[in-house]
Amino acid sequence: MKRAVTIAAALSVAASVAMAGNVVTAVKVGSLKGLKCGAKVIRKYAKFTPIAVYPQSTLHLNDKKANELNKDAKAKIVQVAALTDGKRVAIIMRWPDKSKDVFKGYKSDIYPDGFAVQFAANADKPEKLPYIGMGSDGRPVEIFLRKAYGQPVYEPNGNGDVAHQVNPHNAPYFGKDLKKFEKAVAKKGSKEYARAFVSEGFRSMSQIKDGSVKWRSDMHYVGKKGMWGGMIVKNIKDAYSKPSKNELAVAVAVWDGKELQRDGLKRLSSWIAVKLPHAKNKALEAVVNEQVKGDVANGKKQFEANCASCHNDRNFHNAPVYMAPDLSNIGGQATAAYLRESILDPNAVVVPGYNRNQHPNFAWYNVDKNGKRTSIMPPFNFLDKKTVDDIVAYLQTQKAEVAK
């Protein structure tokens, strides 16, 4: 009886997320030029959709304290809206965070809050959307990242300028010349961490530095509400991503500095369909919202029989930690189409795994003479359609509880 209640509760959670829907409608406005968080046009026109972001748990950091803080992390609800002026699109986010954590360069154990917006390069085949975290081979993504910085950051500017990276106490200036030098240094410091990347799978993430992408970001904290606001504005179509039938496949992520989150330790959504005016891509909406009507109880049995010897999830913890990706939150981050593909064709997306030298008995892939990676996981294409659907339905229940 207890087991039946647990499964029913899991289905209830899945149904509530499905009802919310991973679809955001972009509202047409006059212009997005100079748009900032909290602008009147946002307050007046933006239509926010609640999107759940779940703890990313495929890999763990080599940080005991961070792993302990995030061991039982709950999901959060991020409010997501979109505006467009026909040429550009703004993805606007609001999410709860009781503490304002900003970068402090004089401390090595302080991590800032932040957010990211990821665009699939192409969503013409929504059942083949990229791997949600980093893109995948042949399915690139464009990623925009913003972190909360409380002080200027100095780094090489590509012009060979090292003269302004000298501590003022070591600079060969005094009096008025020293003040002039300090003003010059202040002008070169960046008070925001904003980066754009393109990625086509693990270890391929590259920063876009050639000016081929026109974009900007903003981020602000509302202390009275314990809430961050953030936004990304970019051209609807650029060198690395484009809409499919006036819809964009987008995913969002947030970092909580108080929980020592950084890099892959974050909360991440599944794919979202952002509908631009005159959107016609019903296939994308269907994929991002698909909830498989399978037998969850049988799916759990089939997972135990076929998957639990390598994969851990919220019910099974028998596999060694480094054997295969942890699936405790896969239901909140992967589409049903991605889950099916992973079962039937694991070579479609090959996750790198832990250091092969540190854990040689648990390599997640082989590499042929041409450098092509082949997953250690065999294809389970011998399973009948009902069994696969049941497993997928079960996996869709694997996600953290949403924090109240």
BAVEX-594714 format. One record per residue: residue in three letters; x, y, z of N, C-alpha, C in turn. Coordinates in steps of 0.001 Angstrom, whole numbers, plus 500000, padded with zeros to 6 digits. Each point is the difference from the previous one (the first is absolute). Layout:
N
     r      n_X      n_Y      n_Z     ca_X     ca_Y     ca_Z      c_X      c_Y      c_Z
   ALA        X        Y        Z        X        Y        Z        X        Y        Z
...
//
This chain:
404
     r      n_X      n_Y      n_Z     ca_X     ca_Y     ca_Z      c_X      c_Y      c_Z
   MET   500838   498799   500000   499162   501201   500000   500874   501251   500000
   LYS   501070   499948   500842   500905   501144   500088   500636   500283   498653
   ARG   500376   498925   499298   500628   500148   498690   499045   500657   499007
   ALA   498735   499586   500040   499000   500568   499087   499800   501480   500262
   VAL   500003   500376   501289   499845   501410   500364   501170   500821   499495
   THR   501229   499427   500129   501209   500696   499542   499944   500257   498500
   ILE   499603   498971   499252   499910   500138   498543   498927   501011   499616
   ALA   498867   499961   500711   498928   500954   499716   500449   501425   500259
   ALA   500770   500179   501092   500518   501338   500321   500944   500479   498916
   ALA   500847   499091   499509   500949   500363   498941   499266   500416   498739
   LEU   498932   499259   499673   499223   500342   498820   499316   501346   500168
   SER   499581   500299   501229   499350   501283   500271   500958   501145   499755
   VAL   501271   499833   500452   501011   501032   499773   500236   500181   498509
   ALA   500136   498876   499281   500228   500073   498551   498845   500705   499311
   ALA   498772   499708   500437   498832   500614   499381   499970   501497   500239
   SER   500409   500445   501199   499973   501426   500304   500965   500767   499129
   VAL   501179   499418   499747   500966   500663   499129   499487   500017   498567
   ALA   499367   498889   499585   499472   499934   498637   498924   501046   499778
   MET   499179   500230   501031   498935   500989   499870   500565   501397   499808
   ALA   501140   500271   500672   500611   501327   499869   500452   500223   498565
   GLY   500624   498988   499405   500403   500074   498616   501299   500752   499796
   ASN   500900   499420   499220   501274   500636   499699   499887   500828   498723
   VAL   499040   500917   499990   499777   500877   498843   499919   501442   500483
   VAL   500788   500875   499378   500018   501426   500335   499643   500783   498740
   THR   499042   500902   500111   499566   500805   498854   500705   501354   500013
   ALA   500725   500300   498923   500694   501281   499881   499018   501081   499556
   VAL   499960   501085   500745   499095   501107   499700   500718   501034   499131
   LYS   499338   500451   498949   500594   500991   499093   499911   501390   500629
   VAL   501146   500701   500036   500053   501372   500517   500712   500878   498969
   GLY   500028   501290   500264   500580   500934   499034   501484   499814   499794
   SER   500781   499982   501100   501446   499880   499874   500580   499438   501290
   LEU   501061   499215   499845   500714   499448   501159   501306   500744   500256
   LYS   500214   501058   499274   501237   500764   500152   500106   500571   501413
   GLY   501112   499730   500659   500246   500528   501340   499175   499364   501101
   LEU   499323   498877   499707   499137   499351   500995   500799   499558   501222
   LYS   499461   500276   501186   500618   499607   501265   498986   499255   500858
   CYS   500502   499235   500974   499110   499329   500942   499128   501041   500712
   GLY   498747   499687   500215   499115   500907   500705   499426   501105   499141
   ALA   500290   499995   498698   499502   501045   499106   498474   499955   499927
   LYS   499418   501145   499716   498548   500123   499934   499406   499073   498947
   VAL   500687   499840   498875   499473   499163   498929   499903   498542   500467
   ILE   500911   499566   500875   499937   498643   500538   498807   499868   500935
   ARG   499857   500975   500885   498898   499949   500962   498644   500033   499293
   LYS   499942   500686   498874   498723   500177   499308   499649   498840   499074
   TYR   500994   499455   499293   499680   499056   498937   500458   498561   500233
   ALA   501027   499785   500809   500559   498656   500132   498997   499030   500627
   LYS   499866   498829   499393   499130   498945   500517   500884   498868   500518
   PHE   500083   499897   501316   500909   499042   500612   499371   498613   500123
   THR   500806   499001   499703   499612   498596   500113   500871   499332   501051
   PRO   499415   499254   500943   500819   499307   500999   500709   498801   499383
   ILE   501320   499993   500113   500819   498910   499469   500806   499403   501158
   ALA   499933   498708   500167   500747   499341   501072   501440   499755   499569
   VAL   500934   500307   500903   501426   499707   499763   500434   499016   501079
   TYR   500649   498922   499581   500329   498896   500893   501508   499890   500225
   PRO   500399   499518   501181   501434   499857   500286   500678   499110   498968
   GLN   501121   500473   499482   500763   499200   499058   500859   499037   500804
   SER   499818   498713   499777   500653   499009   500845   500698   498897   499219
   THR   500231   500224   498699   500665   498969   499207   501420   499763   500502
   LEU   500722   501067   500306   501363   499909   500514   500101   500782   501302
   HIS   500931   499592   500870   500237   500698   501254   501342   500716   499948
   LEU   500059   501158   500649   501266   500720   500101   500921   499319   501004
   ASN   501276   500268   499878   500963   499519   500994   500049   501016   501145
   ASP   498844   500185   500643   499838   501003   501049   498998   499435   501010
   LYS   500514   499497   501107   499166   499318   500992   498904   500908   500535
   LYS   500343   501250   500338   499025   500915   500572   498895   500325   499004
   ALA   500385   500269   498759   498993   500315   498976   499074   498820   499764
   ASN   500559   498802   499950   499175   498815   499778   499041   499761   501166
   GLU   500453   500277   501217   499121   499845   501168   498864   501018   499966
   LEU   500316   501245   499625   498979   501043   499941   498936   499708   498946
   ASN   500392   499293   498947   499088   499748   498889   499453   498575   499965
   LYS   500302   499222   501021   499610   498594   500020   498493   499825   499860
   ASP   499242   500755   500759   498534   499879   499968   499347   501277   499459
   ALA   500676   500643   499069   499496   501259   499452   498641   499803   499330
   LYS   499129   500964   500193   498691   499970   499370   500010   500816   498715
   ALA   498994   499806   499210   499857   500779   498772   499457   501388   500336
   LYS   500168   500935   499079   499462   501345   500139   499089   500307   498818
   ILE   499151   500976   500183   499183   500490   498896   500585   501320   499515
   VAL   500349   500054   498735   500468   501221   499357   498869   500529   499124
   GLN   499682   501256   500169   498998   500628   499144   500705   500499   498734
   VAL   499544   499536   498849   500660   500323   498732   499022   500703   499062
   ALA   500463   501089   499399   499193   500741   499020   500876   500349   498806
   ALA   499369   500415   498917   500744   500390   498800   499325   501195   499341
   LEU   500827   500924   499517   499535   501133   499210   500770   500001   498685
   THR   499405   500558   498972   500696   500107   498725   499594   501287   499297
   ASP   500941   500567   499242   499684   501164   499180   500065   499648   498514
   GLY   500025   498699   499716   500054   499539   498619   501398   499633   499565
   LYS   501002   500708   500511   501390   499712   499667   500704   499295   501145
   ARG   499670   500418   501217   500646   499441   501186   498971   499311   500888
   VAL   500510   499154   500894   499160   499352   500992   500660   500179   501366
   ALA   499181   500242   501008   500476   500110   501380   499406   498853   500801
   ILE   500866   499227   500636   499562   498955   500920   500179   500561   501406
   ILE   498907   500124   500731   499988   500654   501308   499687   498968   501072
   MET   500755   500029   501098   499848   498998   501051   499860   500654   501369
   ARG   499222   499368   500864   499907   500381   501411   500031   498713   500818
   TRP   500855   499963   501035   500053   498772   500802   500316   500314   501460
   PRO   499479   499190   500927   500204   500243   501429   501409   499652   500447
   ASP   500562   500842   500846   501321   499768   500585   500089   500894   501237
   LYS   500019   499407   501168   499926   500771   501238   501281   500771   500303
   SER   501103   499646   499356   501256   500703   500260   500587   500544   498709
   LYS   500561   501192   500079   500667   500612   498857   501486   499680   500103
   ASP   500474   499129   499123   501399   499575   500016   500693   500531   498750
   VAL   501023   500816   500218   500713   500607   498877   501474   499621   500060
   PHE   500649   500118   498867   501417   499660   499890   500858   500923   500866
   LYS   500941   499404   500733   500968   500752   500795   501372   499430   499684
   GLY   500732   500747   499207   501264   499502   499479   501078   499709   501024
   TYR   499856   500524   501221   501020   499773   501014   499722   498740   500826
   LYS   498945   499256   499650   499702   498750   500690   499817   498891   498973
   SER   500565   498822   500293   499941   498894   499043   498847   499044   500274
   ASP   499261   500209   501095   498900   499097   500326   498647   500695   499925
   ILE   499939   501116   499277   498753   500729   499790   499577   499844   498544
   TYR   498767   499583   499782   499503   499814   498640   498757   500860   499781
   PRO   499886   500609   498846   498878   500923   499749   498746   499287   499518
   ASP   498863   500654   500231   498754   499567   499366   500112   500305   498505
   GLY   499221   499318   499221   500053   500251   498562   498899   499273   499258
   PHE   499954   500221   498696   499008   499319   499167   500550   499831   498595
   ALA   499382   499109   499254   500382   499777   498609   498757   499706   499179
   VAL   500074   500377   498730   498939   499681   499039   500659   499281   498832
   GLN   499458   498855   499665   500572   499165   498944   499015   499884   498841
   PHE   500513   500164   498776   499184   499883   498796   500479   498810   499172
   ALA   499071   499171   499565   500370   498955   499044   500299   500668   498669
   ALA   501076   499587   499353   500363   500614   498717   498886   499821   498982
   ASN   499329   498864   500061   498949   499697   499032   498982   499062   500646
   ALA   498739   500337   499892   498945   499157   500580   499073   499442   498931
   ASP   500502   499893   498773   499161   499466   498924   499592   498553   500267
   LYS   500860   499259   500721   499685   498624   500394   499976   499955   501527
   PRO   498886   500416   500609   499952   500131   501458   500221   498698   500762
   GLU   499718   498862   499344   500265   498727   500669   501498   499726   500099
   LYS   500800   500828   499315   501463   499868   500032   500641   501260   500579
   LEU   499362   500599   500986   500575   501180   500638   501329   499644   500656
   PRO   500898   500978   500149   501307   499718   500592   499904   499528   501443
   TYR   501073   499395   500456   500124   499654   501417   499812   501287   500801
   ILE   499206   499938   501051   499545   501209   500677   501124   500806   500656
   GLY   501068   499342   500441   501011   500740   500747   501061   500688   499174
   MET   500415   499395   498896   501177   500501   499303   499927   499820   498487
   GLY   498816   499670   499480   499933   499679   498588   500529   498599   499770
   SER   499981   499540   498771   500500   498670   499684   500510   499969   498572
   ASP   500704   498936   499674   500657   499887   498704   498989   500165   498866
   GLY   500220   501009   499171   499090   500264   498889   498764   500792   500398
   ARG   499868   500342   501292   498840   500753   500491   500508   501111   500926
   PRO   500536   501058   499434   500608   501060   500814   498986   500867   500732
   VAL   500508   500705   500992   499192   500955   500761   500775   501299   500148
   GLU   499262   501060   500237   500559   501322   500269   499614   500348   501443
   ILE   500980   500372   500822   499767   500205   501428   500419   501407   500407
   PHE   499131   500672   500745   500301   501330   500532   500000   499910   501527
   LEU   501104   500427   500593   500210   499847   501431   500223   501349   500665
   ARG   499362   500201   501145   500188   501231   500764   500159   499644   501476
   LYS   501021   500550   500644   500238   499785   501420   499954   501338   500732
   ALA   499632   499962   501283   499886   501211   500813   501376   500390   500535
   TYR   500483   501153   499564   501307   500479   500432   499842   501264   500824
   GLY   500684   500047   501147   499896   501154   500873   501187   500924   499914
   GLN   500970   499669   499163   501185   500839   499859   500570   499815   498598
   PRO   500799   500926   499528   500569   499866   498654   500909   498779   499881
   VAL   500034   499447   498817   500857   498861   499708   500969   500407   498900
   TYR   501245   499619   500169   501030   500369   499026   500574   498731   499392
   GLU   500122   500015   498721   500564   498848   499318   500688   500482   498718
   PRO   500866   499173   499428   500656   500412   498752   498979   500396   498951
   ASN   500240   501123   499337   499017   500503   499040   500321   499643   498554
   GLY   501022   499177   499816   500340   499569   498652   500881   500967   499253
   ASN   500337   501124   500637   500829   501015   499346   501414   500059   500578
   GLY   500333   499020   500794   501330   499990   500601   500161   501024   501107
   ASP   498906   500506   500537   500050   501027   501032   500161   499356   501379
   VAL   501193   500045   500536   500235   499496   501356   500341   501151   500954
   ALA   500224   501165   499454   500408   501141   500827   498937   500383   501014
   HIS   498712   499813   499643   498927   500387   500897   499543   498869   500916
   GLN   500756   498888   499997   499692   498896   500902   501004   499951   501156
   VAL   500642   501110   500233   500987   500116   501070   499336   500572   501247
   ASN   500304   499419   501158   499514   500542   501266   500448   501455   500131
   PRO   499101   500912   500388   500369   501425   500115   501238   500245   500860
   HIS   500205   499141   501002   501175   500167   500868   501301   499676   499270
   ASN   499881   499264   498917   501185   499641   499210   500132   500816   498718
   ALA   499023   500861   499765   500046   500830   498794   501015   501138   500184
   PRO   500687   500368   498939   501031   501055   500103   499422   501413   499931
   TYR   498924   500226   500784   499347   501305   499963   499757   500508   501424
   PHE   499909   501343   500115   499756   500615   501302   499074   501211   499806
   GLY   499315   500370   501081   499183   501204   499966   498954   499991   498907
   LYS   499982   501079   499202   499000   500141   498947   500138   498900   498943
   ASP   501240   499612   499709   500213   498939   499001   499410   498672   500469
   LEU   500084   499729   501309   499439   498762   500537   498466   500019   499902
   LYS   499397   501135   500295   498554   500118   499892   499543   499823   498550
   LYS   500786   500568   499085   499695   499866   498584   500085   498527   499584
   PHE   501029   499319   500512   500179   498577   499706   498822   499186   500530
   GLU   499572   500280   501224   498894   499260   500612   498692   500220   499251
   LYS   499791   501205   499468   498815   500268   499192   500029   499188   498707
   ALA   501188   499893   499411   500144   499223   498769   499724   498528   500253
   VAL   500444   499502   501149   499760   498608   500372   498496   499771   500197
   ALA   499345   500938   500696   498569   499867   500272   499189   499911   498716
   LYS   500404   500747   498971   499282   499984   498732   500120   498655   499292
   LYS   501120   499312   500238   500224   498724   499314   499375   498825   500732
   GLY   499586   500214   501251   499396   498916   500757   498576   499721   499552
   SER   499639   498739   499947   498645   499609   499643   499201   499746   501270
   LYS   498856   500666   500124   499168   499837   501180   498908   498953   499804
   GLU   500077   499271   498922   499042   498925   499786   500686   498824   499330
   TYR   499550   498811   500333   500497   498801   499342   498914   499546   499036
   ALA   500225   500239   498744   499032   499631   498972   500758   499356   498848
   ARG   499639   498786   499667   500719   499258   498975   499023   499285   499076
   ALA   500400   499837   498747   499234   499219   499036   500860   498841   499530
   PHE   499388   498825   499848   500738   498807   499606   499234   499249   498916
   VAL   500730   499183   499267   499399   499032   499099   500574   498647   500388
   SER   499156   498974   499983   500444   498684   500451   499307   498908   499208
   GLU   500740   498947   499717   499473   498858   499254   500372   498711   500732
   GLY   499789   500012   501301   500325   498821   500799   501078   500309   501020
   PHE   500202   499064   500904   500957   500185   501082   501407   500259   499471
   ARG   500688   500901   500672   501387   500408   499688   500098   500782   498693
   SER   498872   500471   499469   500050   500785   498766   499552   501442   500223
   MET   499648   500364   501234   499455   501319   500278   501035   501081   499723
   SER   499665   500951   499139   500938   501043   499586   499334   501367   500115
   GLN   500734   500962   500544   499452   501343   500148   499967   500709   498660
   ILE   498916   500711   499738   499852   500774   498770   500628   501369   500231
   LYS   501103   500279   499318   500737   501231   500223   500151   500864   498750
   ASP   499482   499502   498865   500268   500692   498735   498966   501065   499649
   GLY   499060   500256   500908   498997   501025   499724   498906   499569   499053
   SER   499951   498713   499668   499000   499520   499043   498608   499912   500610
   VAL   499903   500076   501327   498707   499941   500683   499766   501311   500755
   LYS   498922   500656   499688   499643   501246   500677   499014   499679   501128
   TRP   500409   500272   501225   499144   499672   501132   500406   500835   501204
   ARG   499144   499997   501001   500319   500656   501259   499159   499364   501100
   SER   500365   500312   501239   499307   499388   501126   499830   501010   501121
   ASP   499143   499661   500951   499822   500814   501195   499597   499065   501133
   MET   500276   500453   501233   499712   499172   501165   499845   500910   501200
   HIS   498946   499820   500785   499849   500824   501193   499286   499220   501093
   TYR   500251   500386   501259   499455   499288   501157   498968   500862   500699
   VAL   498852   499400   500299   498930   500697   500720   499972   499435   501416
   GLY   500667   500710   500920   500157   499495   501352   498699   499793   500740
   LYS   499022   500903   499814   498730   499896   500715   499239   498725   499632
   LYS   500212   499534   498787   499305   498795   499538   500885   498764   500045
   GLY   501306   500186   500316   500917   498862   499987   500018   499343   498631
   MET   500232   500816   498976   499835   499534   498622   501022   500643   499073
   TRP   500524   499206   499090   500855   500511   498931   499170   500212   498745
   GLY   500411   500979   499214   499455   500194   498660   501153   500019   499022
   GLY   499806   499396   498857   501056   499991   498993   499410   499970   498608
   MET   500768   500444   499029   499507   499990   498622   501152   499922   499004
   ILE   499710   499390   498884   500915   499909   498857   499263   500560   498790
   VAL   500647   500895   499273   499439   500537   498759   500955   499651   498865
   LYS   499511   499371   498965   500829   499619   498854   499187   500088   498727
   ASN   500683   499962   498860   499307   499931   498723   499272   498662   499902
   ILE   498819   500002   499446   499230   498761   499867   500791   498971   499199
   LYS   500654   500466   498957   500830   499121   499182   501409   500560   499975
   ASP   500983   499163   500293   501389   500437   499922   500859   498870   499447
   ALA   501304   500099   500155   500914   499025   499407   499869   498613   500605
   TYR   499401   499887   501199   500017   498711   500704   498620   499442   500335
   SER   498946   500746   499808   498665   499456   500264   498961   500728   499159
   LYS   498910   499309   499721   498922   500589   499218   498680   499365   500424
   PRO   498885   500680   499769   498703   499425   500370   499563   498931   499012
   SER   499103   499155   500441   499378   499006   499132   498522   500309   499942
   LYS   499526   500446   498845   498599   500381   499819   499563   500981   501085
   ASN   500856   500998   500240   499729   501072   500969   499933   499512   501446
   GLU   500706   498931   500295   500143   499557   501386   501458   499709   500304
   LEU   500385   500271   501239   501357   499750   500468   499969   498944   501090
   ALA   500948   499073   499948   500153   499023   501077   501000   500583   500987
   VAL   499548   500247   501221   500795   500702   501010   500003   499200   501297
   ALA   501104   500071   500730   500074   499429   501347   500635   501039   500912
   VAL   499660   499973   501284   500552   500977   500939   500641   499275   501180
   ALA   500960   500673   500628   500691   499441   501165   500266   501112   500998
   VAL   500060   499650   501280   500338   500979   501039   501007   499376   500963
   TRP   500884   500860   500519   500993   499598   500996   499721   500720   501312
   ASP   500175   499305   501131   499844   500590   501318   501356   499979   500698
   GLY   500606   501176   500155   501322   500084   500596   500055   499502   501430
   LYS   498920   500172   500758   499987   499550   501395   500146   498493   500091
   GLU   499541   499291   498962   500124   498550   499951   501284   499569   499306
   LEU   500924   500962   499794   501300   499761   499356   499837   499443   498585
   GLN   498939   500402   499331   499768   499502   498649   500865   500747   498994
   ARG   500547   499266   499064   500762   500562   498891   500186   498895   498964
   ASP   500356   500412   498790   500205   499057   498901   498763   499111   499839
   GLY   500201   498670   500043   498893   499073   499784   499112   499786   501205
   LEU   500336   500581   501122   499180   499879   501202   499031   501177   500023
   LYS   498769   499756   499574   499016   501075   499822   498608   499406   499941
   ARG   499009   500829   499707   498644   499533   499719   499687   500302   498539
   LEU   499414   499033   499336   499864   500060   498547   498600   499571   499580
   SER   499445   500702   499030   498669   499643   499490   500116   499002   498858
   SER   498872   499511   499579   499935   499238   498761   499866   501010   498855
   TRP   499816   499522   498777   499829   500901   498869   498650   500702   500071
   ILE   499990   501255   499610   498816   500855   499998   499761   500471   498567
   ALA   498757   500010   499577   499656   500554   498687   499633   501470   500182
   VAL   500794   500896   499415   499706   501431   500044   499333   500372   498682
   LYS   498726   500369   500083   499193   500275   498818   500124   501468   499608
   LEU   500564   500251   498829   500041   501343   499438   498677   500253   499271
   PRO   499703   501243   499644   498762   500265   499247   499910   499134   498747
   HIS   498806   499483   499734   499720   499145   498840   500716   498654   500089
   ALA   500260   499513   501228   500652   498699   500172   499105   498878   499490
   LYS   500633   499018   499340   499245   498889   499415   500583   498639   500366
   ASN   501041   499976   500809   500683   498732   500267   499322   499223   501125
   LYS   498883   499398   499709   499277   499216   500992   500811   498782   500437
   ALA   500884   499515   499114   500803   498819   500334   500922   500287   501176
   LEU   500577   501201   500046   500888   500350   501097   499231   500044   501312
   GLU   498818   500621   499988   499177   500052   501209   499639   498594   500474
   ALA   499686   499129   499066   499621   498631   500352   501156   499272   500675
   VAL   501208   500207   499483   501167   499313   500559   500330   500504   501400
   VAL   500017   501314   500207   500401   500529   501304   498949   499736   501077
   ASN   498765   499715   499606   498931   499766   500975   499559   498543   500097
   GLU   500629   499105   499233   499533   498613   499988   500134   499322   501357
   GLN   498902   499501   500510   499996   499160   501192   499524   498611   499573
   VAL   500878   499026   500076   499697   498659   499499   498963   499316   500881
   LYS   498966   499440   499377   498939   499301   500727   500349   498520   500116
   GLY   501057   499741   500744   500433   498624   500202   499651   499503   501384
   ASP   500298   498735   500240   499778   499364   501295   501229   500261   500874
   VAL   499883   500974   500909   501142   500408   500822   500498   498851   500875
   ALA   499078   499226   500578   500396   498884   500864   500807   498968   499211
   ASN   499544   499678   498790   500762   499063   499173   501304   500626   499539
   GLY   499974   501310   499723   501231   500683   499602   501057   499925   501079
   LYS   499564   500098   501260   500940   499886   501119   500611   498596   500040
   LYS   499164   498977   499781   500506   498623   499966   500997   499812   498859
   GLN   499666   500541   498841   500872   499859   498838   501296   500777   500192
   PHE   499917   501155   500646   501221   500766   500297   500900   499194   500919
   GLU   499418   499390   501015   500794   499190   500930   500669   498835   499277
   ALA   499274   499389   499074   500527   498833   499290   501045   500361   498953
   ASN   499821   501135   499344   500862   500344   498860   501002   501123   500246
   CYS   499741   500865   500977   500784   501234   500119   500700   500182   501352
   ALA   499398   499490   501073   500447   500340   501354   501360   499424   500373
   SER   500529   499084   499212   501333   499476   500299   501085   501026   499677
   CYS   499669   500995   499155   500964   501043   499636   499557   501394   500435
   HIS   498700   500272   499893   499470   501335   500299   499326   500039   501370
   ASN   500325   501030   500767   499259   500286   501223   498910   501022   499698
   ASP   498923   499948   500789   498963   501021   499910   499435   500205   501400
   ARG   498797   500477   500125   499439   500297   501321   499540   498757   500750
   ASN   499846   498892   499301   499556   498764   500640   501087   498938   500095
   PHE   500949   500044   499096   501031   498960   499953   501381   500617   500178
   HIS   500765   499445   500944   501342   500506   500298   500975   498828   500111
   ASN   499875   499067   499079   500824   498794   500047   501286   500117   499200
   ALA   499995   500857   498995   501158   500111   499108   501108   500823   500638
   PRO   501262   499691   499695   501103   500847   500472   499803   501434   499507
   VAL   500440   500976   500782   499780   501411   499689   500494   500365   498609
   TYR   501124   499425   499581   500612   500416   498738   499629   499105   498816
   MET   499040   499101   500190   499677   499048   498944   499353   500668   498783
   ALA   499034   500896   500230   499248   500624   498906   499310   501248   500538
   PRO   499445   500843   499124   499327   501222   500463   498894   499713   501002
   ASP   499923   500853   501026   498924   499938   500973   498733   500578   499359
   LEU   498885   499304   500157   498754   500393   499328   498957   500540   500971
   SER   500441   500497   501154   499067   500430   501039   499121   501167   499578
   ASN   500455   500797   499038   499212   501159   499556   499779   500007   498496
   ILE   500217   498864   499371   499908   499942   498541   498591   500318   499510
   GLY   498989   499706   500801   498629   500264   499582   499657   501468   499912
   GLY   500786   500840   500675   499744   501429   499954   500827   500731   498971
   GLN   500974   499303   499403   500929   500667   499095   500014   499442   498591
   ALA   499472   498811   499792   500050   499378   498682   498598   499830   499429
   THR   499875   500154   498703   498722   499736   499350   499797   498494   499879
   ALA   498753   499596   499802   499710   498576   499808   500736   499474   498766
   ALA   500100   500830   498971   500699   499586   498776   501467   499713   500286
   TYR   500623   500850   500830   501407   499781   500352   500154   498707   500798
   LEU   499078   499740   500921   500081   498782   500810   499871   498761   499123
   ARG   499063   500031   499051   499853   498859   499083   501294   499781   499220
   GLU   500536   501084   499465   501224   499898   499206   501141   499436   500830
   SER   500102   500419   501254   501079   499532   500864   499900   498503   500264
   ILE   498781   499485   500056   499797   498565   500225   500303   499200   498739
   LEU   499504   500473   498875   500102   499250   498752   501311   500231   499253
   ASP   500571   501198   500148   501229   500347   499271   500914   500835   500894
   PRO   500648   499397   500990   500846   500759   500939   501189   500685   499347
   ASN   500354   499625   498779   501114   500654   499312   499616   501369   499438
   ALA   498711   500308   500003   499563   501289   499454   500592   501155   500801
   VAL   500080   499841   501319   500614   501002   500883   500903   499252   500967
   VAL   501285   500284   499958   500967   499309   500862   500510   500962   501057
   VAL   499646   499718   501248   500432   500819   501126   501402   499548   500408
   PRO   500918   500921   500312   501397   499636   500220   500272   499159   501231
   GLY   499257   500208   501087   500274   499234   501209   501119   500599   500817
   TYR   500387   499283   501051   501060   500468   500882   501360   499746   499359
   ASN   501021   500548   500636   501360   499856   499492   500329   498531   499742
   ARG   500347   499690   498773   500238   498600   499613   501214   499405   500702
   ASN   500958   500847   500359   501172   499506   500711   499693   499751   501477
   GLN   499152   500852   500572   499642   499872   501409   499075   498808   500231
   HIS   499110   499740   499041   499045   498903   500143   500013   499148   498731
   PRO   501111   499315   499718   500138   499255   498734   498997   498863   499843
   ASN   499447   499498   501105   499048   498889   499896   498611   500462   499584
   PHE   499784   501315   499993   498677   500514   499694   500027   501019   498864
   ALA   500784   499734   498984   499992   500893   498832   498618   499954   499360
   TRP   499483   501162   499593   498648   500066   499459   499966   499859   498477
   TYR   501178   499997   499378   500024   499865   498547   501360   499489   499543
   ASN   500034   499466   498789   501234   499609   499347   500294   500997   498886
   VAL   501256   500100   499599   500406   500911   498934   500690   499193   498908
   ASP   499498   500115   498767   500627   499254   498909   501198   500773   499442
   LYS   500660   499470   498998   501214   500597   499451   499745   501364   499354
   ASN   498743   500281   499677   499659   501291   499405   499524   501020   501043
   GLY   500053   499593   501269   499588   500898   501072   498516   499989   500288
   LYS   499236   499151   499334   498545   499936   500222   499706   499232   501285
   ARG   499104   500549   500801   499628   499388   501269   498804   499055   499813
   THR   500095   498858   500664   498912   499033   499993   499622   499694   501437
   SER   498732   500131   500315   499538   499792   501360   500214   498557   500458
   ILE   500360   499856   501276   500125   498669   500591   498620   499367   500146
   MET   498981   500852   500168   498637   499487   500136   499530   499382   498686
   PRO   499527   498758   500025   499509   499379   498764   498616   500539   499655
   PRO   499617   499966   498740   498645   500413   499631   498979   498979   500503
   PHE   498915   500505   500562   498937   499126   500481   498854   499964   498992
   ASN   500379   499899   498721   498984   500017   498942   499272   498662   499856
   PHE   500340   499054   500861   499281   498729   500004   498714   500094   500840
   LEU   499859   501070   500756   498804   500180   500816   498822   500404   499124
   ASP   498820   499492   500317   498820   500373   499211   499563   501417   500359
   LYS   499168   500578   499156   499587   501399   500151   499339   500262   501347
   LYS   499144   499096   500455   499309   500211   501275   500989   500058   501151
   THR   500976   499112   499998   500995   499979   501071   500801   501288   500008
   VAL   500395   500462   498811   500753   501255   499912   499149   501156   500521
   ASP   498738   500046   499591   499114   501069   500465   499816   499944   501514
   ASP   499897   498815   500551   499847   499869   501445   501238   500509   500734
   ILE   501178   499674   499472   501248   500474   500624   500084   501524   499914
   VAL   499648   500546   498838   500030   501455   499825   499004   500663   500945
   ALA   498808   499442   500131   498996   500551   500914   500528   499994   501429
   TYR   500688   498932   500380   500596   499926   501341   501101   501047   500153
   LEU   500873   500120   498997   501106   500959   500087   499487   501436   500096
   GLN   498840   500266   499410   499445   501352   500081   499568   500364   501417
   THR   499863   499017   500880   499675   500282   501400   501255   500252   500837
   GLN   501171   499801   499411   501243   500131   500739   500469   501462   500018
   LYS   499580   500719   501004   500372   501407   500138   499698   500455   501416
   ALA   500737   501007   500406   499888   500511   501363   498657   500682   500218
   GLU   499604   500048   501248   498816   500751   500382   500257   501487   499796
   VAL   498980   500714   499563   500128   501448   499803   499876   500698   501347
   ALA   500973   500846   500327   499985   500725   501272   498802   500933   500054
   LYS   499376   500098   501156   498853   500891   500168   500450   501403   500326
//
